[in-house]
């Protein structure tokens, strides 16, 4: 639950701060990322206790990211992200909704975790 809770210091959910750090660092380890090591160890250890699944999942964003990614390009996803197994879910306003521009990621997930029963802020 800590991962989805809003920080007391800046009203920003912890996952936004963590994912921003994970996306901004280069493959080499930065000092900024080192600050997260103990939390990441705890978080990943907790995730190992949840059952894994291997399945195609979908992630959408309401921005056009076509300048940054090639169609069918394979890359490593350097952050923790909520995804859905259902394309129809993406039609809700939480995801792409009725926006005219957006990007849909089709992800071949090898170790997905069902966390919907363990989150705090999306209920």
N, C-alpha and C positions, 0 to 999 in steps of 0.2 A: 504494500500500500504506500510506503514511503515514496516510491518512484513516481506515483501519480499525484501526490499531495502538493499543494501550493507552498512555496518557500515562505517562511515568516519574514525574511529580510527584504525580498523584492517582489512579492506577489506573482512570481513566475514559477510554474510547476518545475519540480526538480528535473523531470525528463527533458524539458526544453533546454535547460542549462547544460545538462549532460550531453544531449544529442548535438547541440551547437558546438561543444568542445570536440566531440568525436568527429564531426564533419569537417572541422576547421584544421585539424592537425594533419600533418603529412605522415607518411608511413613511419618515419623515425619518431621516436618517443620524445615528446616535448615536456617541458616543465609543467605546462598547463594540464596535460593529461595525467602526469604523475600524481597530481592532487586528487585524482579520482580513483586511484588504484585500490585502496582499501574498500571503498564503496562498491566498486565493480566486482571485487572478489566476493564480497558478501552477496551482492545481487545475483551474480552468475551461479554461486553456490545454491542460492534459494531456487533458482530456475531449474537446476539439475534435479530437484525433487518433484518437479511437475512432469507428467507424461509428455513425450515429444510426438509430433506427427510430421510426416513428409507428404507435402501436398502443394498444389499450385494455389497461391494466395494473391490478393490484389491490394495495391496501395494507390491512392489517388491524391493529387495535390491540385489546388485551384490556380496554379501558375502554369504557363507554357514553358516547359523546360527543354523544348526540342533543340535549342542551341547548345545544350550541355550534354545531350545523350543522343546516340545514333539509334535508329530503330533496330531492334533485336540485339543491341549491344549487351555484352555480359560484363558485369562489374561486381565488386564487393560492396555490400551495403554496410557502411561504417556507422550505423546507429541502431538504436532500438526503436521499432516503429509498430504502431497498430496497423493491422491488415485485416482483410476479410476473406473468407472462403467463398463468398457469394457476390456475383456481379450485381445483383439487384440491390444489395445493400449500398452500393456506391451511388445510387440515385437519390439517397436521402441528403438533406441539407448539410449534414455533418461531413459528408464527403464531397463528391462533385456536384451533387444537387442539380440545379438548373443553370449552372454557369456555362457560358459558351466556350471558354478557354480553360483547359486543364491538361494534366498529364496523368496517364494511367500506367502504372508499373505492374507488369505480370511477373511474379516472383516464383521461381522454383525453390521452394522452402525445404530445407533438409532437416531442420530441428526446430520447428515451430512449437510454441507453447500457448495453451489456452489460459489466458489470465483474466478473463472477464469477471470471474467470481472473486478476484483478488485486487481489484482496482478501487480507487477512492473517489476520484472527481467526476467520472462520467456517468454516475447513476442518477 
